[in-house]
Amino acid sequence: MNLTSRVRRAFLLLSLVLVVSFPACSAKRNLVGQWNKVNGASCDAAYPSKVEFFDNGTYVGGLLHWNGGKYELVDSNRIKLDTRFGPGVYEFEVTNEVLTFRNDENCEFRYRRAK
């Protein structure tokens, strides 16, 4: 394999890594900050009224489910949170300063970015 082929392969590999990791980085940037729960579904009572996500992969919450700990983006729309009951995976989406979560029981609950 000549030098040009190696450089081309290295460039393609680097491009692939960047393309795959970009959505998660973007999702994390959108997630970091303080959030206040928007009253909604009755199923959201077990989740804290406020939650804050930090760029170092930790969060602070309250109540039973989300007492704080580490978080990890599984992909661009799923997050794994350390909770008092063990790790939990939730679907999430940030749209127009509203953070929406959906748990495995299809309970959907929302937070608005704190100003």
VEXMI-418974 format. One record per atom (N, C-alpha, C, O, CB): residue number from 1; residue in three letters; chain; atom name; x, y, z. Coordinates in Angstrom, 2 decimals. Glycine has a CB too. Example, Ala and Ser with C-alpha at 12.3 -4.5 7.8 and 13.67 -1.06 7.14 Angstrom:
2
nr|rest|kette|atom|c1|c2|c3
1|ALA|A|N|13.19|-5.69|7.80
1|ALA|A|CA|12.30|-4.50|7.80
1|ALA|A|C|13.20|-3.30|7.80
1|ALA|A|O|14.24|-3.32|8.46
1|ALA|A|CB|11.31|-4.47|9.05
2|SER|A|N|12.85|-2.25|7.08
2|SER|A|CA|13.67|-1.06|7.14
2|SER|A|C|12.90|0.03|7.87
2|SER|A|O|13.41|1.14|8.04
2|SER|A|CB|14.08|-0.60|5.72
This chain:
115
nr|rest|kette|atom|c1|c2|c3
1|MET|A|N|0.86|-1.16|0.00
1|MET|A|CA|0.00|0.00|0.00
1|MET|A|C|0.91|1.23|0.00
1|MET|A|O|1.82|1.33|0.83
1|MET|A|CB|-0.98|0.00|1.23
2|ASN|A|N|0.67|2.16|-0.92
2|ASN|A|CA|1.53|3.34|-1.00
2|ASN|A|C|1.06|4.41|-0.02
2|ASN|A|O|0.01|4.28|0.61
2|ASN|A|CB|1.53|3.89|-2.44
3|LEU|A|N|1.84|5.46|0.11
3|LEU|A|CA|1.58|6.53|1.06
3|LEU|A|C|0.25|7.23|0.77
3|LEU|A|O|-0.48|7.55|1.71
3|LEU|A|CB|2.72|7.54|1.05
4|THR|A|N|-0.06|7.46|-0.47
4|THR|A|CA|-1.31|8.13|-0.83
4|THR|A|C|-2.52|7.31|-0.37
4|THR|A|O|-3.49|7.87|0.14
4|THR|A|CB|-1.38|8.35|-2.35
5|SER|A|N|-2.47|6.02|-0.55
5|SER|A|CA|-3.57|5.15|-0.12
5|SER|A|C|-3.71|5.17|1.39
5|SER|A|O|-4.83|5.19|1.90
5|SER|A|CB|-3.34|3.71|-0.61
6|ARG|A|N|-2.62|5.15|2.12
6|ARG|A|CA|-2.66|5.20|3.59
6|ARG|A|C|-3.24|6.52|4.07
6|ARG|A|O|-4.06|6.54|4.99
6|ARG|A|CB|-1.26|4.99|4.18
7|VAL|A|N|-2.81|7.61|3.46
7|VAL|A|CA|-3.33|8.93|3.85
7|VAL|A|C|-4.83|9.01|3.56
7|VAL|A|O|-5.60|9.51|4.38
7|VAL|A|CB|-2.58|10.06|3.09
8|ARG|A|N|-5.23|8.52|2.40
8|ARG|A|CA|-6.65|8.53|2.04
8|ARG|A|C|-7.47|7.70|3.03
8|ARG|A|O|-8.53|8.13|3.46
8|ARG|A|CB|-6.84|7.99|0.60
9|ARG|A|N|-6.98|6.52|3.40
9|ARG|A|CA|-7.69|5.68|4.37
9|ARG|A|C|-7.76|6.34|5.74
9|ARG|A|O|-8.80|6.31|6.39
9|ARG|A|CB|-7.02|4.30|4.50
10|ALA|A|N|-6.66|6.94|6.17
10|ALA|A|CA|-6.65|7.64|7.46
10|ALA|A|C|-7.66|8.79|7.45
10|ALA|A|O|-8.39|8.99|8.43
10|ALA|A|CB|-5.22|8.17|7.77
11|PHE|A|N|-7.70|9.54|6.36
11|PHE|A|CA|-8.64|10.65|6.25
11|PHE|A|C|-10.08|10.15|6.29
11|PHE|A|O|-10.92|10.74|6.96
11|PHE|A|CB|-8.39|11.44|4.95
12|LEU|A|N|-10.37|9.06|5.58
12|LEU|A|CA|-11.72|8.50|5.58
12|LEU|A|C|-12.11|8.00|6.96
12|LEU|A|O|-13.24|8.20|7.40
12|LEU|A|CB|-11.82|7.36|4.57
13|LEU|A|N|-11.18|7.36|7.65
13|LEU|A|CA|-11.45|6.88|9.01
13|LEU|A|C|-11.73|8.04|9.94
13|LEU|A|O|-12.68|7.99|10.72
13|LEU|A|CB|-10.29|6.05|9.53
14|LEU|A|N|-10.92|9.08|9.90
14|LEU|A|CA|-11.11|10.25|10.73
14|LEU|A|C|-12.45|10.91|10.41
14|LEU|A|O|-13.17|11.32|11.33
14|LEU|A|CB|-9.96|11.26|10.54
15|SER|A|N|-12.80|11.02|9.16
15|SER|A|CA|-14.08|11.61|8.75
15|SER|A|C|-15.24|10.81|9.31
15|SER|A|O|-16.22|11.38|9.79
15|SER|A|CB|-14.18|11.69|7.23
16|LEU|A|N|-15.14|9.50|9.25
16|LEU|A|CA|-16.19|8.63|9.77
16|LEU|A|C|-16.35|8.82|11.28
16|LEU|A|O|-17.48|8.92|11.77
16|LEU|A|CB|-15.88|7.17|9.45
17|VAL|A|N|-15.26|8.87|12.00
17|VAL|A|CA|-15.31|9.08|13.45
17|VAL|A|C|-15.98|10.41|13.77
17|VAL|A|O|-16.82|10.47|14.67
17|VAL|A|CB|-13.88|9.05|14.07
18|LEU|A|N|-15.64|11.45|13.06
18|LEU|A|CA|-16.25|12.76|13.30
18|LEU|A|C|-17.73|12.77|12.98
18|LEU|A|O|-18.53|13.33|13.73
18|LEU|A|CB|-15.55|13.82|12.47
19|VAL|A|N|-18.11|12.15|11.89
19|VAL|A|CA|-19.53|12.10|11.52
19|VAL|A|C|-20.34|11.33|12.55
19|VAL|A|O|-21.45|11.74|12.89
19|VAL|A|CB|-19.69|11.47|10.13
20|VAL|A|N|-19.81|10.23|13.04
20|VAL|A|CA|-20.51|9.40|14.02
20|VAL|A|C|-20.61|10.11|15.36
20|VAL|A|O|-21.63|10.00|16.03
20|VAL|A|CB|-19.82|8.05|14.18
21|SER|A|N|-19.58|10.81|15.78
21|SER|A|CA|-19.57|11.43|17.11
21|SER|A|C|-20.23|12.81|17.12
21|SER|A|O|-20.61|13.27|18.20
21|SER|A|CB|-18.15|11.56|17.61
22|PHE|A|N|-20.37|13.48|15.99
22|PHE|A|CA|-20.93|14.82|15.98
22|PHE|A|C|-22.34|14.91|16.55
22|PHE|A|O|-22.59|15.80|17.37
22|PHE|A|CB|-20.95|15.34|14.58
23|PRO|A|N|-23.29|14.03|16.18
23|PRO|A|CA|-24.63|14.15|16.74
23|PRO|A|C|-24.65|14.05|18.26
23|PRO|A|O|-25.41|14.78|18.90
23|PRO|A|CB|-25.52|13.08|16.16
24|ALA|A|N|-23.86|13.18|18.86
24|ALA|A|CA|-23.83|13.05|20.31
24|ALA|A|C|-23.26|14.31|20.95
24|ALA|A|O|-23.77|14.75|21.98
24|ALA|A|CB|-23.00|11.84|20.72
25|CYS|A|N|-22.22|14.90|20.35
25|CYS|A|CA|-21.65|16.14|20.89
25|CYS|A|C|-22.67|17.26|20.83
25|CYS|A|O|-22.82|18.03|21.78
25|CYS|A|CB|-20.38|16.54|20.11
26|SER|A|N|-23.37|17.36|19.72
26|SER|A|CA|-24.38|18.39|19.56
26|SER|A|C|-25.51|18.19|20.57
26|SER|A|O|-25.98|19.16|21.16
26|SER|A|CB|-24.93|18.38|18.12
27|ALA|A|N|-25.94|16.97|20.76
27|ALA|A|CA|-27.00|16.67|21.72
27|ALA|A|C|-26.56|17.03|23.13
27|ALA|A|O|-27.35|17.57|23.90
27|ALA|A|CB|-27.41|15.19|21.64
28|LYS|A|N|-25.30|16.75|23.47
28|LYS|A|CA|-24.81|17.07|24.81
28|LYS|A|C|-24.78|18.57|25.02
28|LYS|A|O|-25.16|19.05|26.09
28|LYS|A|CB|-23.41|16.48|25.02
29|ARG|A|N|-24.34|19.33|24.01
29|ARG|A|CA|-24.33|20.79|24.13
29|ARG|A|C|-25.74|21.32|24.37
29|ARG|A|O|-25.93|22.23|25.17
29|ARG|A|CB|-23.73|21.44|22.88
30|ASN|A|N|-26.73|20.75|23.69
30|ASN|A|CA|-28.12|21.19|23.86
30|ASN|A|C|-28.66|20.82|25.24
30|ASN|A|O|-29.55|21.50|25.75
30|ASN|A|CB|-28.99|20.58|22.79
31|LEU|A|N|-28.15|19.77|25.83
31|LEU|A|CA|-28.65|19.25|27.09
31|LEU|A|C|-28.09|19.99|28.30
31|LEU|A|O|-28.78|20.15|29.30
31|LEU|A|CB|-28.32|17.79|27.20
32|VAL|A|N|-26.85|20.45|28.22
32|VAL|A|CA|-26.17|21.07|29.36
32|VAL|A|C|-26.91|22.34|29.78
32|VAL|A|O|-27.23|23.18|28.95
32|VAL|A|CB|-24.69|21.39|29.02
33|GLY|A|N|-27.16|22.45|31.09
33|GLY|A|CA|-27.82|23.63|31.65
33|GLY|A|C|-28.86|23.25|32.68
33|GLY|A|O|-29.04|22.08|33.01
33|GLY|A|CB|-28.46|24.45|30.53
34|GLN|A|N|-29.55|24.27|33.18
34|GLN|A|CA|-30.60|24.08|34.17
34|GLN|A|C|-31.96|24.01|33.48
34|GLN|A|O|-32.23|24.73|32.52
34|GLN|A|CB|-30.58|25.22|35.22
35|TRP|A|N|-32.81|23.12|34.00
35|TRP|A|CA|-34.12|22.88|33.42
35|TRP|A|C|-35.18|22.83|34.51
35|TRP|A|O|-34.95|22.26|35.58
35|TRP|A|CB|-34.13|21.58|32.60
36|ASN|A|N|-36.34|23.44|34.26
36|ASN|A|CA|-37.48|23.42|35.19
36|ASN|A|C|-38.62|22.62|34.56
36|ASN|A|O|-38.96|22.80|33.39
36|ASN|A|CB|-37.95|24.86|35.54
37|LYS|A|N|-39.19|21.73|35.36
37|LYS|A|CA|-40.25|20.87|34.83
37|LYS|A|C|-41.49|21.68|34.47
37|LYS|A|O|-41.89|22.59|35.19
37|LYS|A|CB|-40.61|19.78|35.84
38|VAL|A|N|-42.07|21.33|33.34
38|VAL|A|CA|-43.33|21.91|32.89
38|VAL|A|C|-44.41|20.94|33.35
38|VAL|A|O|-44.37|19.76|33.01
38|VAL|A|CB|-43.36|22.14|31.32
39|ASN|A|N|-45.37|21.43|34.11
39|ASN|A|CA|-46.43|20.55|34.60
39|ASN|A|C|-47.16|19.92|33.43
39|ASN|A|O|-47.45|20.57|32.42
39|ASN|A|CB|-47.43|21.32|35.50
40|GLY|A|N|-47.43|18.66|33.59
40|GLY|A|CA|-48.07|17.96|32.47
40|GLY|A|C|-48.70|16.67|32.93
40|GLY|A|O|-49.68|16.68|33.67
40|GLY|A|CB|-47.07|17.67|31.37
41|ALA|A|N|-48.15|15.59|32.50
41|ALA|A|CA|-48.72|14.26|32.73
41|ALA|A|C|-48.66|13.86|34.20
41|ALA|A|O|-47.74|14.25|34.92
41|ALA|A|CB|-48.00|13.22|31.88
42|SER|A|N|-49.62|13.09|34.63
42|SER|A|CA|-49.64|12.61|36.02
42|SER|A|C|-48.51|11.61|36.26
42|SER|A|O|-48.09|11.41|37.40
42|SER|A|CB|-51.00|11.97|36.35
43|CYS|A|N|-48.02|10.98|35.21
43|CYS|A|CA|-46.96|9.98|35.36
43|CYS|A|C|-45.60|10.62|35.66
43|CYS|A|O|-44.65|9.90|35.96
43|CYS|A|CB|-46.85|9.14|34.11
44|ASP|A|N|-45.49|11.95|35.59
44|ASP|A|CA|-44.20|12.60|35.80
44|ASP|A|C|-43.93|12.97|37.26
44|ASP|A|O|-42.92|13.62|37.55
44|ASP|A|CB|-44.11|13.83|34.96
45|ALA|A|N|-44.81|12.58|38.16
45|ALA|A|CA|-44.68|12.97|39.58
45|ALA|A|C|-43.40|12.44|40.23
45|ALA|A|O|-42.91|13.04|41.19
45|ALA|A|CB|-45.88|12.46|40.36
46|ALA|A|N|-42.86|11.36|39.74
46|ALA|A|CA|-41.66|10.77|40.34
46|ALA|A|C|-40.37|11.46|39.88
46|ALA|A|O|-39.28|11.11|40.35
46|ALA|A|CB|-41.58|9.29|39.99
47|TYR|A|N|-40.48|12.43|38.99
47|TYR|A|CA|-39.29|13.11|38.45
47|TYR|A|C|-39.16|14.49|39.07
47|TYR|A|O|-40.16|15.12|39.41
47|TYR|A|CB|-39.37|13.21|36.91
48|PRO|A|N|-37.92|14.98|39.23
48|PRO|A|CA|-37.71|16.23|39.96
48|PRO|A|C|-38.26|17.45|39.23
48|PRO|A|O|-38.42|17.45|38.01
48|PRO|A|CB|-36.23|16.43|40.21
49|SER|A|N|-38.56|18.50|40.02
49|SER|A|CA|-39.07|19.74|39.44
49|SER|A|C|-37.97|20.51|38.73
49|SER|A|O|-38.24|21.33|37.85
49|SER|A|CB|-39.71|20.61|40.52
50|LYS|A|N|-36.72|20.25|39.11
50|LYS|A|CA|-35.57|20.90|38.47
50|LYS|A|C|-34.48|19.86|38.26
50|LYS|A|O|-34.32|18.94|39.06
50|LYS|A|CB|-35.04|22.09|39.32
51|VAL|A|N|-33.74|20.03|37.19
51|VAL|A|CA|-32.60|19.16|36.92
51|VAL|A|C|-31.55|20.00|36.21
51|VAL|A|O|-31.87|20.89|35.42
51|VAL|A|CB|-33.01|17.90|36.06
52|GLU|A|N|-30.28|19.71|36.50
52|GLU|A|CA|-29.20|20.43|35.83
52|GLU|A|C|-28.18|19.43|35.32
52|GLU|A|O|-27.74|18.54|36.05
52|GLU|A|CB|-28.53|21.44|36.79
53|PHE|A|N|-27.81|19.59|34.05
53|PHE|A|CA|-26.81|18.75|33.41
53|PHE|A|C|-25.54|19.56|33.20
53|PHE|A|O|-25.59|20.71|32.77
53|PHE|A|CB|-27.34|18.18|32.06
54|PHE|A|N|-24.40|18.95|33.51
54|PHE|A|CA|-23.11|19.61|33.37
54|PHE|A|C|-22.33|18.97|32.22
54|PHE|A|O|-22.58|17.82|31.85
54|PHE|A|CB|-22.30|19.51|34.70
55|ASP|A|N|-21.39|19.73|31.67
55|ASP|A|CA|-20.63|19.22|30.52
55|ASP|A|C|-19.62|18.15|30.89
55|ASP|A|O|-19.03|17.53|30.01
55|ASP|A|CB|-19.92|20.35|29.84
56|ASN|A|N|-19.40|17.92|32.20
56|ASN|A|CA|-18.47|16.87|32.62
56|ASN|A|C|-19.14|15.50|32.77
56|ASN|A|O|-18.53|14.56|33.26
56|ASN|A|CB|-17.83|17.26|33.94
57|GLY|A|N|-20.41|15.40|32.33
57|GLY|A|CA|-21.10|14.11|32.36
57|GLY|A|C|-21.81|13.82|33.67
57|GLY|A|O|-22.12|12.66|33.96
57|GLY|A|CB|-20.14|13.03|32.08
58|THR|A|N|-22.06|14.85|34.48
58|THR|A|CA|-22.81|14.66|35.73
58|THR|A|C|-24.08|15.49|35.68
58|THR|A|O|-24.22|16.42|34.89
58|THR|A|CB|-21.94|15.03|36.96
59|TYR|A|N|-25.00|15.14|36.56
59|TYR|A|CA|-26.24|15.90|36.68
59|TYR|A|C|-26.67|15.95|38.13
59|TYR|A|O|-26.25|15.13|38.94
59|TYR|A|CB|-27.34|15.29|35.82
60|VAL|A|N|-27.50|16.93|38.45
60|VAL|A|CA|-28.07|17.09|39.79
60|VAL|A|C|-29.57|17.11|39.62
60|VAL|A|O|-30.11|17.86|38.80
60|VAL|A|CB|-27.55|18.39|40.51
61|GLY|A|N|-30.24|16.28|40.39
61|GLY|A|CA|-31.70|16.22|40.33
61|GLY|A|C|-32.25|16.17|41.73
61|GLY|A|O|-31.72|16.83|42.63
61|GLY|A|CB|-32.19|15.01|39.51
62|GLY|A|N|-33.27|15.44|41.94
62|GLY|A|CA|-33.89|15.27|43.24
62|GLY|A|C|-34.96|14.20|43.15
62|GLY|A|O|-35.13|13.55|42.12
62|GLY|A|CB|-34.48|16.61|43.75
63|LEU|A|N|-35.66|14.04|44.25
63|LEU|A|CA|-36.73|13.05|44.35
63|LEU|A|C|-36.21|11.63|44.16
63|LEU|A|O|-35.00|11.40|44.16
63|LEU|A|CB|-37.82|13.35|43.32
64|LEU|A|N|-37.11|10.72|44.01
64|LEU|A|CA|-36.73|9.31|43.98
64|LEU|A|C|-35.95|8.89|42.75
64|LEU|A|O|-34.90|8.26|42.88
64|LEU|A|CB|-37.95|8.48|44.08
65|HIS|A|N|-36.44|9.21|41.58
65|HIS|A|CA|-35.84|8.66|40.37
65|HIS|A|C|-34.48|9.27|40.04
65|HIS|A|O|-33.52|8.54|39.80
65|HIS|A|CB|-36.77|8.85|39.21
66|TRP|A|N|-34.40|10.57|40.01
66|TRP|A|CA|-33.17|11.23|39.56
66|TRP|A|C|-32.55|12.00|40.71
66|TRP|A|O|-32.82|13.19|40.89
66|TRP|A|CB|-33.45|12.18|38.36
67|ASN|A|N|-31.74|11.33|41.49
67|ASN|A|CA|-31.13|11.96|42.65
67|ASN|A|C|-29.79|12.61|42.32
67|ASN|A|O|-29.19|13.24|43.19
67|ASN|A|CB|-30.94|10.96|43.74
68|GLY|A|N|-29.31|12.47|41.11
68|GLY|A|CA|-28.03|13.03|40.70
68|GLY|A|C|-27.02|11.92|40.48
68|GLY|A|O|-27.17|10.81|40.99
68|GLY|A|CB|-27.50|14.02|41.74
69|GLY|A|N|-26.00|12.23|39.72
69|GLY|A|CA|-24.96|11.25|39.41
69|GLY|A|C|-24.41|11.50|38.03
69|GLY|A|O|-24.32|12.64|37.57
69|GLY|A|CB|-25.51|9.83|39.51
70|LYS|A|N|-24.03|10.43|37.37
70|LYS|A|CA|-23.44|10.53|36.03
70|LYS|A|C|-24.51|10.31|34.97
70|LYS|A|O|-25.52|9.65|35.20
70|LYS|A|CB|-22.30|9.51|35.86
71|TYR|A|N|-24.25|10.88|33.80
71|TYR|A|CA|-25.09|10.60|32.64
71|TYR|A|C|-24.20|10.35|31.44
71|TYR|A|O|-23.06|10.79|31.38
71|TYR|A|CB|-26.08|11.77|32.37
72|GLU|A|N|-24.77|9.63|30.49
72|GLU|A|CA|-24.04|9.29|29.26
72|GLU|A|C|-25.03|9.29|28.11
72|GLU|A|O|-26.11|8.71|28.21
72|GLU|A|CB|-23.32|7.92|29.38
73|LEU|A|N|-24.66|9.93|27.02
73|LEU|A|CA|-25.51|9.89|25.83
73|LEU|A|C|-25.26|8.57|25.11
73|LEU|A|O|-24.15|8.30|24.65
73|LEU|A|CB|-25.23|11.10|24.90
74|VAL|A|N|-26.29|7.77|25.02
74|VAL|A|CA|-26.21|6.49|24.33
74|VAL|A|C|-26.12|6.74|22.83
74|VAL|A|O|-25.33|6.10|22.13
74|VAL|A|CB|-27.44|5.59|24.66
75|ASP|A|N|-26.92|7.66|22.34
75|ASP|A|CA|-26.88|8.15|20.96
75|ASP|A|C|-27.51|9.53|20.97
75|ASP|A|O|-27.68|10.12|22.03
75|ASP|A|CB|-27.63|7.16|19.97
76|SER|A|N|-27.86|10.06|19.82
76|SER|A|CA|-28.33|11.44|19.75
76|SER|A|C|-29.72|11.66|20.34
76|SER|A|O|-30.14|12.81|20.50
76|SER|A|CB|-28.32|11.90|18.33
77|ASN|A|N|-30.45|10.59|20.68
77|ASN|A|CA|-31.77|10.78|21.28
77|ASN|A|C|-32.05|9.85|22.47
77|ASN|A|O|-33.20|9.68|22.86
77|ASN|A|CB|-32.83|10.58|20.24
78|ARG|A|N|-31.01|9.26|23.04
78|ARG|A|CA|-31.18|8.44|24.25
78|ARG|A|C|-30.08|8.78|25.24
78|ARG|A|O|-28.92|8.97|24.88
78|ARG|A|CB|-31.16|6.92|23.90
79|ILE|A|N|-30.47|8.85|26.52
79|ILE|A|CA|-29.55|9.18|27.59
79|ILE|A|C|-29.65|8.12|28.67
79|ILE|A|O|-30.73|7.62|28.99
79|ILE|A|CB|-29.86|10.59|28.16
80|LYS|A|N|-28.50|7.78|29.24
80|LYS|A|CA|-28.44|6.83|30.36
80|LYS|A|C|-28.08|7.64|31.60
80|LYS|A|O|-27.05|8.32|31.63
80|LYS|A|CB|-27.38|5.68|30.10
81|LEU|A|N|-28.94|7.57|32.62
81|LEU|A|CA|-28.74|8.30|33.87
81|LEU|A|C|-28.50|7.34|35.02
81|LEU|A|O|-29.21|6.34|35.16
81|LEU|A|CB|-29.94|9.20|34.16
82|ASP|A|N|-27.51|7.65|35.85
82|ASP|A|CA|-27.37|6.94|37.12
82|ASP|A|C|-28.48|7.45|38.02
82|ASP|A|O|-28.64|8.65|38.20
82|ASP|A|CB|-25.95|7.16|37.76
83|THR|A|N|-29.24|6.53|38.59
83|THR|A|CA|-30.33|6.90|39.49
83|THR|A|C|-30.19|6.10|40.78
83|THR|A|O|-29.36|5.20|40.89
83|THR|A|CB|-31.72|6.65|38.83
84|ARG|A|N|-31.01|6.44|41.74
84|ARG|A|CA|-31.00|5.74|43.02
84|ARG|A|C|-31.30|4.26|42.84
84|ARG|A|O|-30.86|3.43|43.64
84|ARG|A|CB|-32.01|6.37|43.99
85|PHE|A|N|-32.05|3.91|41.81
85|PHE|A|CA|-32.45|2.53|41.56
85|PHE|A|C|-31.58|1.83|40.52
85|PHE|A|O|-31.88|0.72|40.09
85|PHE|A|CB|-33.88|2.49|41.10
86|GLY|A|N|-30.49|2.48|40.13
86|GLY|A|CA|-29.62|1.93|39.10
86|GLY|A|C|-29.74|2.75|37.83
86|GLY|A|O|-30.47|3.74|37.80
86|GLY|A|CB|-29.96|0.46|38.82
87|PRO|A|N|-29.02|2.35|36.80
87|PRO|A|CA|-29.06|3.14|35.55
87|PRO|A|C|-30.42|3.04|34.87
87|PRO|A|O|-31.07|2.00|34.88
87|PRO|A|CB|-27.97|2.67|34.59
88|GLY|A|N|-30.83|4.16|34.28
88|GLY|A|CA|-32.06|4.20|33.50
88|GLY|A|C|-31.78|4.83|32.15
88|GLY|A|O|-30.98|5.76|32.05
88|GLY|A|CB|-33.17|4.98|34.25
89|VAL|A|N|-32.42|4.33|31.11
89|VAL|A|CA|-32.24|4.87|29.77
89|VAL|A|C|-33.56|5.51|29.35
89|VAL|A|O|-34.63|4.91|29.46
89|VAL|A|CB|-31.80|3.76|28.75
90|TYR|A|N|-33.46|6.75|28.87
90|TYR|A|CA|-34.62|7.53|28.47
90|TYR|A|C|-34.41|8.08|27.07
90|TYR|A|O|-33.29|8.44|26.70
90|TYR|A|CB|-34.88|8.68|29.48
91|GLU|A|N|-35.46|8.16|26.30
91|GLU|A|CA|-35.42|8.90|25.05
91|GLU|A|C|-35.51|10.37|25.42
91|GLU|A|O|-36.18|10.73|26.39
91|GLU|A|CB|-36.59|8.48|24.07
92|PHE|A|N|-34.82|11.23|24.65
92|PHE|A|CA|-34.93|12.66|24.92
92|PHE|A|C|-34.81|13.45|23.63
92|PHE|A|O|-34.30|12.96|22.61
92|PHE|A|CB|-33.85|13.11|25.92
93|GLU|A|N|-35.30|14.68|23.70
93|GLU|A|CA|-35.25|15.59|22.56
93|GLU|A|C|-35.27|17.01|23.10
93|GLU|A|O|-36.02|17.32|24.03
93|GLU|A|CB|-36.44|15.33|21.57
94|VAL|A|N|-34.45|17.88|22.52
94|VAL|A|CA|-34.47|19.29|22.86
94|VAL|A|C|-34.96|20.06|21.64
94|VAL|A|O|-34.35|20.01|20.58
94|VAL|A|CB|-33.05|19.79|23.31
95|THR|A|N|-36.08|20.76|21.82
95|THR|A|CA|-36.67|21.55|20.75
95|THR|A|C|-37.18|22.87|21.32
95|THR|A|O|-37.99|22.88|22.26
95|THR|A|CB|-37.82|20.77|20.04
96|ASN|A|N|-36.71|23.98|20.76
96|ASN|A|CA|-37.18|25.30|21.19
96|ASN|A|C|-37.09|25.49|22.71
96|ASN|A|O|-38.04|25.94|23.34
96|ASN|A|CB|-38.62|25.52|20.75
97|GLU|A|N|-35.93|25.15|23.28
97|GLU|A|CA|-35.67|25.33|24.71
97|GLU|A|C|-36.55|24.46|25.61
97|GLU|A|O|-36.69|24.74|26.79
97|GLU|A|CB|-35.86|26.78|25.08
98|VAL|A|N|-37.14|23.42|25.05
98|VAL|A|CA|-37.93|22.45|25.82
98|VAL|A|C|-37.26|21.09|25.68
98|VAL|A|O|-37.01|20.61|24.58
98|VAL|A|CB|-39.43|22.41|25.34
99|LEU|A|N|-36.99|20.48|26.83
99|LEU|A|CA|-36.36|19.17|26.92
99|LEU|A|C|-37.45|18.15|27.24
99|LEU|A|O|-38.07|18.22|28.29
99|LEU|A|CB|-35.22|19.14|27.99
100|THR|A|N|-37.67|17.22|26.34
100|THR|A|CA|-38.71|16.21|26.51
100|THR|A|C|-38.06|14.85|26.73
100|THR|A|O|-37.18|14.44|25.97
100|THR|A|CB|-39.66|16.18|25.29
101|PHE|A|N|-38.50|14.16|27.77
101|PHE|A|CA|-38.04|12.80|28.06
101|PHE|A|C|-39.20|11.84|27.89
101|PHE|A|O|-40.36|12.21|28.04
101|PHE|A|CB|-37.46|12.71|29.50
102|ARG|A|N|-38.87|10.59|27.56
102|ARG|A|CA|-39.86|9.52|27.51
102|ARG|A|C|-39.22|8.30|28.16
102|ARG|A|O|-38.15|7.87|27.75
102|ARG|A|CB|-40.32|9.21|26.05
103|ASN|A|N|-39.90|7.76|29.17
103|ASN|A|CA|-39.34|6.58|29.83
103|ASN|A|C|-39.81|5.30|29.14
103|ASN|A|O|-40.54|5.34|28.15
103|ASN|A|CB|-39.73|6.56|31.31
104|ASP|A|N|-39.39|4.16|29.68
104|ASP|A|CA|-39.72|2.89|29.04
104|ASP|A|C|-41.19|2.50|29.18
104|ASP|A|O|-41.64|1.54|28.56
104|ASP|A|CB|-38.86|1.79|29.61
105|GLU|A|N|-41.93|3.24|30.01
105|GLU|A|CA|-43.37|3.01|30.14
105|GLU|A|C|-44.17|4.00|29.30
105|GLU|A|O|-45.39|4.13|29.45
105|GLU|A|CB|-43.80|3.10|31.61
106|ASN|A|N|-43.46|4.71|28.42
106|ASN|A|CA|-44.04|5.68|27.50
106|ASN|A|C|-44.60|6.93|28.19
106|ASN|A|O|-45.45|7.62|27.63
106|ASN|A|CB|-45.12|5.03|26.70
107|CYS|A|N|-44.13|7.20|29.41
107|CYS|A|CA|-44.48|8.44|30.10
107|CYS|A|C|-43.62|9.55|29.52
107|CYS|A|O|-42.39|9.44|29.51
107|CYS|A|CB|-44.29|8.30|31.66
108|GLU|A|N|-44.24|10.61|29.06
108|GLU|A|CA|-43.52|11.73|28.47
108|GLU|A|C|-43.60|12.92|29.43
108|GLU|A|O|-44.69|13.29|29.88
108|GLU|A|CB|-44.11|12.10|27.07
109|PHE|A|N|-42.45|13.51|29.75
109|PHE|A|CA|-42.43|14.66|30.65
109|PHE|A|C|-41.43|15.68|30.12
109|PHE|A|O|-40.43|15.33|29.48
109|PHE|A|CB|-42.07|14.24|32.09
110|ARG|A|N|-41.71|16.96|30.42
110|ARG|A|CA|-40.96|18.06|29.80
110|ARG|A|C|-40.36|19.00|30.82
110|ARG|A|O|-40.86|19.19|31.93
110|ARG|A|CB|-41.86|18.83|28.87
111|TYR|A|N|-39.25|19.60|30.38
111|TYR|A|CA|-38.57|20.64|31.15
111|TYR|A|C|-38.30|21.81|30.20
111|TYR|A|O|-38.03|21.63|29.01
111|TYR|A|CB|-37.22|20.10|31.79
112|ARG|A|N|-38.39|23.02|30.76
112|ARG|A|CA|-38.07|24.23|30.00
112|ARG|A|C|-36.73|24.75|30.52
112|ARG|A|O|-36.49|24.75|31.73
112|ARG|A|CB|-39.21|25.33|30.12
113|ARG|A|N|-35.87|25.20|29.60
113|ARG|A|CA|-34.55|25.71|30.00
113|ARG|A|C|-34.74|26.92|30.92
113|ARG|A|O|-35.50|27.83|30.62
113|ARG|A|CB|-33.70|26.10|28.75
114|ALA|A|N|-34.01|26.90|32.06
114|ALA|A|CA|-34.06|28.02|33.00
114|ALA|A|C|-33.32|29.21|32.40
114|ALA|A|O|-32.32|29.04|31.70
114|ALA|A|CB|-33.44|27.63|34.37
115|LYS|A|N|-33.80|30.39|32.67
115|LYS|A|CA|-33.16|31.60|32.14
115|LYS|A|C|-32.28|32.26|33.17
115|LYS|A|O|-31.67|33.29|32.88
115|LYS|A|CB|-34.20|32.58|31.66
